[in-house]
Amino acid sequence: MTISEAVVKRLYELCEVHDLTINKISTISGVTQSTVSDIVNRRTKSARVDTIQKLCDGLDISVRQFFDSPLFDDLEQEIR
């Protein structure tokens, strides 16, 4: 799994945990819906760290909590 795929899966996990939609996360975090849509639809290769921080702020979690998931344990090597 790539980091981009893991970020998308983690966002969906957090949506479920917090009983939110992707659009609602966008609204409460102040990240534009187009940016979140680009991330979840993989139109962007990677989410910026400041975007992840804003999403975490909206979810009232830390960046550490965001990445504290088995999804990030065995990522594919990005540089080859």
Secondary structure, DSSP 8 states (H G I E B T S, - for coil): --HHHHHHHHHHHHHHHHT--HHHHHHHHT--HHHHHHHHTT-SSS--HHHHHHHHHHHT--HHHHH-SGGGTS---S--
